[in-house]
Amino acid sequence: MTKKLWIISALMLTSLWVFAQDEAELVENTIQKSTIKGHIYFLASDELAGRETGTHGIDVAAKYIATTFQRYGVSPVKGATDGYFQEVPLVKNVAPNAYALQLGEEAVNAENLLRIEGSGVDLQSDYIFLNYGTEEDFDNKKTEGKIAVVIAGHKDNQDYRFVYQASAKKSTLAKESGALGIIELHTDKPDNWKTFKSFMGRGSSIGFKSEHDIESSFFKIWVNDSEKQWLNKLDARKKSDLKVTIGQAMQLPMPSKNVVGMVEGTDPELKNEFIIYSAHYDHLGIGKPNAEGDSIYNGARDNAVGVVTVMSAAESIAKNPTKRSALFILFTAEEKGLLGSKYYVENPLLPLDQMVYCFNSDNGGYNDTTLATIIGLERTTAGKHIKEAAETFGLKAIDDPAGEQGLFDRSDNVNFAKKGIPAPTFSLGFTAFDAEIGKYYHQQSDNPESLDYDYMKKFFRAFVLSARLIANDEETPFWTEGDKYYEAGKSLYSNK
């Protein structure tokens, strides 16, 4: 390297270091522990009753976030209502309160049944047993006008996540084959049934309006058959004596809202690119009292902390705008199946191909206050900025240490990733999903007074500095080559 080139390189490195130092000072001057604490204490207070979708508490939280945006100087987005709200047309699906399955004179015990799909069904029909219900099992079988009976999961995979995902494929194959409905026999892993019964047997769910849910006669019923009693009977008999009865389902409107605001960037060119800062603001509401008599799921970690990271970024960027524009989105109904973010990506208020990064924040808890855990840290080219920001405030940024949990695909970021937008999730520091995480994750004990606010200050400042460094980088962030969503990203931005 010539002396001239060496001097130029040294000057560039020095200017970048000075810029980072200036950005860190801006963050330190803006993001204060008292402000963080005040926001979290309000959002996770008993008065908001756990911020469950469809309740007064979550509406109060939405108004609080919108009012805070207005106070900070965050602008409304065209197409939003009442300034900062995107209406999300959810419905409450009220499942039939009665359904039954009968083989000849024998009926399956109600405790061993789950109605997954179907409404207004009353039929007696032939059935066909199709083993695990794979494409090969369905291929060329005379299924039309009959009930398909299959075993849940696969002989080599009975993980509950796989069983759930495989079930959807089996339903599709059954419908395409002309079957009247499908019955899945859960013959392995009794703990799977306990999990499914807990989360799917509540009698109602939240979703989007669908005529199919209330009018289709196609049905899906799951049967707990750990002793293979019904498997043996159904596999042995070939008579027209399988009877299914399902009552009438209902859908009730449950309007909800995402909270959205923006700050325009300062660079004439880069301001046409947006960084999204996102988190979900709903939680689980009120349930059965725990041993201490507490029935409110306050959701301080999950996800008042995430909400306040976005509010903190909004405070900083509104006061000192970045080169790229900023879009702040707080999602409803994440706990109901990522519904708020799913609705947004299908109905964006601004073109998705202008969204070059989605910096999401979602949390279960923490067990190491020296860390910030970023789900997808190495999956985008912006990882270097996140590491630098964390280090600036005395933390170490690490990637997902609990890959078996599938966390990247369990938060709102994944709906943006599927569209091609680079989208990691910034989370509180944890090294494993251990007992310390479990003590608070989706528990009534997740209260604001249980947080370490000295750690929170470092964590929030690291998030906001990361945001500023990414938004001011001349290089547009992207997926690392070879990532699962790399090609989706190339497709999304192909016309840019």
C-alpha positions in Angstrom: 0.0 0.0 0.0 1.4 3.4 -0.9 1.8 6.1 1.7 -1.0 8.1 0.1 -3.5 5.2 0.2 -2.5 4.4 3.7 -3.2 8.0 4.8 -6.6 7.9 3.1 -7.5 4.6 4.7 -6.5 5.9 8.1 -8.5 9.0 7.7 -11.6 7.0 6.6 -11.3 4.6 9.6 -10.8 7.6 11.9 -13.9 9.4 10.5 -16.0 6.2 10.9 -14.8 5.9 14.6 -15.7 9.5 15.3 -19.1 9.1 13.6 -19.8 6.0 15.8 -18.7 7.9 18.9 -21.0 10.8 18.0 -23.9 8.4 17.4 -23.3 6.8 20.8 -23.4 10.2 22.5 -26.7 11.0 20.8 -28.1 7.7 22.2 -26.7 8.3 25.7 -28.2 11.7 25.8 -31.7 10.5 24.7 -32.2 7.0 26.1 -32.6 7.3 29.9 -33.4 4.6 32.5 -36.2 6.6 34.0 -38.0 6.9 30.7 -37.6 3.2 29.9 -38.8 2.3 33.4 -41.9 4.6 33.2 -43.0 3.1 29.8 -42.6 -0.5 30.9 -44.4 0.1 34.3 -47.3 1.5 32.4 -47.6 -1.1 29.6 -47.1 -4.0 32.0 -49.4 -2.6 34.7 -52.4 -4.5 36.2 -54.6 -1.8 34.9 -54.0 -3.0 31.3 -54.9 -6.5 32.3 -52.4 -8.3 30.2 -53.1 -6.5 26.9 -55.0 -9.4 25.4 -56.2 -8.9 21.8 -59.8 -7.8 21.8 -59.8 -6.3 25.3 -59.9 -2.7 26.6 -56.4 -3.1 28.0 -54.8 -3.5 24.6 -56.7 -0.6 23.2 -55.3 1.6 26.1 -51.8 0.4 25.2 -52.3 1.3 21.5 -53.5 4.8 22.5 -50.5 5.2 24.8 -48.0 4.2 22.1 -49.7 6.5 19.5 -49.8 9.4 21.9 -46.1 8.9 22.7 -45.3 8.9 19.0 -47.1 12.2 18.6 -45.2 13.7 21.6 -41.9 12.6 20.1 -42.7 14.1 16.7 -43.2 10.8 14.8 -45.4 11.4 11.8 -48.5 9.5 10.8 -48.4 7.3 7.7 -50.8 7.9 4.9 -53.6 5.3 5.0 -53.6 5.0 8.8 -56.7 5.9 10.7 -56.9 8.3 13.6 -53.3 9.3 12.8 -51.3 6.2 13.8 -53.6 3.1 13.5 -53.9 0.4 10.9 -57.2 -1.3 11.4 -56.8 -5.1 11.5 -60.1 -6.9 10.8 -59.9 -9.9 13.1 -62.7 -12.2 14.1 -63.2 -14.5 17.0 -63.9 -18.0 15.8 -66.3 -19.7 18.2 -65.9 -23.4 17.8 -68.9 -25.7 18.0 -69.5 -26.7 21.6 -70.6 -30.2 20.6 -69.0 -32.7 18.3 -68.7 -36.5 18.2 -67.1 -39.4 16.5 -68.7 -42.9 16.5 -67.7 -46.2 15.0 -70.7 -48.5 14.9 -72.1 -48.5 18.4 -68.9 -47.3 20.0 -68.2 -43.6 20.5 -64.8 -41.9 21.1 -64.6 -40.3 24.6 -65.0 -36.6 24.2 -61.8 -36.0 26.2 -59.9 -37.8 23.4 -61.3 -35.6 20.6 -60.3 -32.3 19.1 -62.3 -30.7 16.4 -59.8 -28.8 14.2 -62.0 -27.9 11.3 -65.6 -28.3 10.1 -69.0 -26.9 11.0 -72.6 -28.2 10.7 -71.5 -31.8 9.9 -73.9 -34.7 10.4 -72.9 -37.7 8.3 -72.3 -41.5 8.2 -69.9 -42.6 5.6 -67.4 -45.1 4.2 -63.8 -44.4 5.2 -60.4 -45.3 3.9 -57.3 -45.9 6.0 -54.2 -44.2 4.5 -51.4 -44.9 7.0 -49.5 -41.6 7.7 -51.3 -39.7 4.9 -48.4 -38.9 2.7 -48.7 -38.1 -1.0 -47.8 -41.7 -1.8 -50.5 -42.9 0.6 -53.1 -40.7 -1.1 -51.9 -41.4 -4.6 -54.5 -43.2 -6.8 -56.6 -44.2 -3.8 -60.3 -44.0 -4.2 -60.9 -41.4 -1.6 -63.6 -39.3 -3.1 -66.8 -39.2 -1.1 -65.2 -41.0 1.8 -63.5 -40.1 5.1 -59.7 -40.3 5.1 -58.3 -41.8 8.3 -54.5 -41.3 8.9 -51.9 -41.5 11.6 -50.6 -38.1 12.9 -47.0 -37.1 12.1 -44.7 -39.6 10.5 -43.3 -42.9 11.7 -39.8 -41.3 12.0 -40.9 -37.9 13.4 -43.4 -37.3 16.1 -42.1 -33.9 17.3 -45.2 -31.8 18.1 -44.1 -29.0 15.7 -43.7 -31.4 12.8 -47.0 -33.2 13.7 -48.8 -29.8 13.6 -47.2 -28.7 10.3 -47.7 -32.1 8.6 -51.4 -32.0 9.6 -52.0 -29.1 7.2 -50.4 -31.0 4.3 -52.6 -34.0 5.0 -55.7 -31.9 5.0 -54.7 -30.4 1.7 -54.2 -33.8 0.2 -57.6 -35.0 1.6 -59.4 -32.0 0.1 -57.7 -32.4 -3.3 -58.7 -36.1 -3.3 -62.4 -35.3 -2.8 -62.5 -36.7 0.8 -65.4 -35.6 3.0 -63.0 -35.0 5.9 -60.0 -36.4 7.6 -59.5 -38.1 11.0 -55.9 -38.1 12.5 -55.1 -40.7 15.1 -52.4 -39.5 17.6 -50.9 -42.8 18.5 -47.5 -41.7 19.8 -46.1 -39.3 22.5 -48.9 -38.7 24.9 -47.3 -35.4 25.9 -48.0 -34.1 22.4 -51.7 -34.5 23.0 -51.5 -32.5 26.3 -49.8 -29.7 24.4 -52.4 -29.7 21.6 -55.3 -29.9 24.0 -54.0 -27.0 26.0 -53.5 -24.6 23.0 -56.1 -25.8 20.6 -59.0 -27.0 22.8 -60.1 -23.7 24.2 -63.3 -23.5 22.2 -62.4 -20.2 20.4 -59.6 -18.7 18.5 -58.7 -15.4 16.8 -58.2 -15.1 13.1 -59.3 -13.5 9.9 -62.8 -13.8 8.4 -63.3 -16.8 6.3 -66.5 -18.2 4.9 -64.8 -21.6 4.8 -64.6 -21.7 8.6 -68.4 -21.4 9.1 -69.8 -22.9 6.0 -67.6 -25.7 4.8 -68.7 -29.2 5.6 -65.1 -30.6 5.2 -63.9 -31.5 8.6 -60.8 -32.5 10.5 -60.9 -34.3 13.8 -58.0 -35.4 15.9 -58.2 -38.5 18.1 -56.0 -39.2 21.1 -55.2 -42.9 20.5 -52.0 -43.6 22.5 -53.1 -47.2 23.2 -53.9 -47.7 19.4 -57.4 -48.8 20.3 -59.1 -46.9 17.5 -56.2 -47.5 15.0 -56.7 -51.2 15.3 -60.5 -51.0 15.0 -60.5 -48.6 12.0 -57.7 -50.5 10.2 -59.5 -53.8 10.6 -63.1 -52.7 9.7 -64.3 -51.7 6.2 -67.9 -50.9 6.9 -70.0 -47.8 6.3 -70.5 -47.1 9.9 -68.2 -44.2 10.8 -70.4 -41.3 12.0 -69.3 -37.7 12.5 -71.4 -35.0 14.1 -70.2 -31.4 14.5 -72.3 -28.4 15.6 -72.4 -25.0 14.0 -69.4 -22.6 14.3 -69.7 -18.8 14.5 -67.5 -15.8 13.7 -67.7 -12.7 15.8 -66.1 -9.4 14.7 -63.1 -8.5 16.9 -61.5 -5.4 15.4 -57.9 -4.6 16.4 -55.1 -2.4 15.3 -51.4 -2.1 14.5 -49.8 1.2 15.6 -47.7 2.8 12.9 -45.6 5.9 12.5 -42.7 7.2 10.5 -39.8 9.7 10.4 -38.4 10.8 7.0 -34.7 10.3 6.4 -32.3 13.2 5.8 -30.4 11.8 2.7 -31.9 12.8 -0.7 -31.4 9.2 -2.0 -31.3 7.0 1.1 -34.5 8.4 2.5 -36.4 6.4 -0.1 -35.2 3.3 1.8 -36.9 2.5 5.1 -35.8 0.6 8.2 -38.7 -0.9 10.0 -38.5 -1.0 13.8 -41.1 -3.5 15.1 -42.4 -5.4 18.1 -45.8 -6.8 19.2 -47.7 -5.1 22.0 -50.3 -7.7 22.8 -50.0 -10.4 25.5 -52.0 -13.2 27.2 -54.5 -11.2 29.3 -56.0 -12.8 32.4 -56.0 -16.5 33.3 -56.3 -18.8 36.3 -54.6 -17.5 39.5 -51.1 -18.9 40.3 -49.9 -20.0 43.7 -49.6 -16.4 44.8 -53.1 -15.6 43.6 -51.9 -13.5 40.6 -54.1 -14.0 37.5 -52.7 -11.3 35.2 -50.1 -12.0 32.6 -48.5 -8.5 32.7 -45.9 -9.3 30.0 -43.1 -7.0 31.0 -40.4 -9.0 29.2 -42.9 -10.3 26.6 -43.2 -7.8 25.2 -43.4 -4.5 27.0 -39.6 -4.5 26.7 -39.8 -5.0 22.9 -42.4 -2.2 22.6 -40.2 0.2 24.5 -37.2 -0.6 22.3 -39.2 0.6 19.3 -40.5 3.7 21.2 -36.9 4.4 22.2 -35.7 4.2 18.6 -38.6 6.5 17.7 -37.6 9.1 20.4 -34.0 9.1 19.2 -34.7 9.2 15.4 -37.5 11.8 15.7 -35.1 14.1 17.6 -32.1 13.3 15.3 -33.2 11.8 12.0 -31.1 9.2 10.2 -30.2 9.1 6.5 -32.7 6.4 5.9 -36.3 6.8 6.7 -37.8 5.0 9.7 -41.1 3.1 10.0 -42.2 2.1 13.4 -44.8 -0.7 13.7 -46.3 -2.2 16.9 -48.3 -5.3 16.1 -51.5 -6.7 17.5 -52.3 -10.4 18.0 -48.8 -11.9 17.8 -49.7 -14.2 20.6 -52.7 -15.4 18.5 -50.5 -16.5 15.6 -48.5 -13.5 14.3 -51.7 -12.1 12.9 -50.9 -8.3 13.1 -47.7 -8.7 11.1 -49.3 -11.1 8.7 -52.0 -8.6 8.0 -49.5 -5.8 7.6 -47.3 -7.5 5.0 -50.3 -8.4 2.9 -51.7 -4.8 3.3 -48.6 -2.5 3.7 -49.1 1.2 4.1 -45.9 1.8 2.2 -44.4 -0.4 -0.6 -42.5 -3.4 0.7 -39.7 -3.0 -1.7 -38.8 0.2 0.0 -38.4 -1.6 3.3 -34.7 -2.7 3.3 -34.5 -4.0 6.8 -36.9 -5.0 9.6 -35.3 -4.7 13.1 -37.7 -6.6 15.3 -37.6 -6.9 19.1 -39.3 -9.8 21.0 -38.4 -11.4 24.3 -39.0 -14.4 26.5 -36.6 -13.4 29.3 -32.9 -13.2 30.1 -30.4 -15.2 32.1 -27.2 -13.3 31.3 -27.0 -9.5 31.7 -23.7 -9.3 29.8 -25.4 -10.3 26.5 -27.9 -9.2 23.9 -29.1 -12.2 22.0 -30.0 -11.5 18.3 -32.0 -14.2 16.5 -30.5 -14.1 13.1 -27.4 -12.0 13.9 -25.2 -13.6 11.2 -28.0 -13.9 8.7 -27.8 -10.3 7.5 -24.9 -8.0 6.5 -25.9 -5.6 9.3 -24.6 -7.9 12.0 -21.4 -6.0 12.3 -23.3 -2.8 13.4 -25.3 -4.7 16.0 -22.1 -6.2 17.5 -20.4 -2.8 17.6 -23.4 -1.1 19.2 -23.7 -3.8 21.9 -20.0 -3.6 22.7 -20.2 0.2 22.9 -22.5 -0.2 25.9 -20.7 -3.1 27.6 -22.7 -6.0 26.1 -21.8 -8.8 23.8 -24.1 -9.6 20.9 -24.6 -13.3 20.3 -26.6 -15.3 17.8 -29.5 -17.7 18.7 -28.2 -20.2 21.3 -31.5 -22.2 21.2 -31.9 -23.2 17.6 -34.1 -26.1 18.6 -36.8 -23.6 19.6 -37.2 -22.3 16.1 -37.3 -18.7 17.5 -36.7 -17.0 14.1 -39.9 -18.4 12.8 -41.9 -17.7 15.9 -42.0 -13.9 15.9 -43.3 -11.2 13.7 -40.0 -10.8 11.8 -40.7 -14.1 9.9 -43.6 -12.6 8.0 -41.2 -9.9 6.6 -38.5 -12.4 6.0 -40.9 -14.5 3.9 -41.4 -11.5 1.7 -37.6 -11.1 1.3 -36.9 -8.3 3.8 -33.9 -9.0 6.1 -35.4 -9.3 9.6 -33.5 -10.4 12.7 -35.0 -10.1 16.2 -33.1 -8.3 19.0 -33.7 -10.1 22.3 -32.7 -9.9 25.9 -29.5 -11.9 26.7 -30.0 -15.6 27.1 -27.7 -18.6 26.7 -30.5 -21.3 26.7 -34.2 -21.7 27.3 -33.6 -22.8 30.9 -35.5 -22.6 34.2 -34.6 -18.9 34.6 -36.4 -18.1 31.3 -39.3 -20.5 32.1 -39.8 -18.7 35.5 -41.2 -15.7 33.6 -42.0 -16.7 30.0 -45.8 -16.6 29.6 -46.1 -16.6 33.4 -48.0 -14.2 35.8 -44.6 -13.4 37.4 -43.5 -11.4 34.4 -44.0 -8.1 36.2 -42.1 -4.8 35.7 -40.6 -4.8 39.2 -38.7 -8.0 38.4 -36.5 -6.4 35.7 -32.9 -5.2 36.2 -33.2 -1.6 34.9 -29.4 -1.0 34.9 -29.2 -3.9 32.3 -32.3 -2.5 30.5 -30.5 0.8 30.0 -27.6 -0.9 28.3 -29.9 -3.2 26.3 -32.1 -0.3 25.0 -29.1 1.9 24.1 -27.5 -1.0 22.2 -30.7 -1.5 20.2 -31.0 2.2 19.4 -27.3 2.6 18.4 -27.7 -0.5 16.2 -30.6 1.1 14.6 -28.8 4.4 13.9 -25.7 2.7 12.5 -27.7 0.5 10.2 -29.9 3.5 9.1 -26.8 5.7 8.4 -24.7 3.1 6.5 -24.2 4.0 2.9 -24.4 0.2 2.1 -27.9 -1.2 2.1 -28.2 -4.2 4.4 -29.2 -7.6 2.9 -29.3 -11.3 3.7 -26.0 -13.1 3.8 -25.6 -15.2 0.6 -27.1 -18.7 0.9 -29.6 -17.7 3.6 -33.0 -19.4 3.4 -34.6 -16.0 2.4 -31.8 -14.8 0.2 -33.6 -15.5 -3.1 -36.8 -14.0 -1.8 -34.9 -10.8 -1.1 -33.4 -10.8 -4.6 -36.9 -11.2 -6.0 -38.4 -8.4 -3.9 -35.7 -5.8 -4.8 -35.1 -7.0 -8.4 -36.5 -3.7 -9.8 -34.4 -1.4 -7.7 
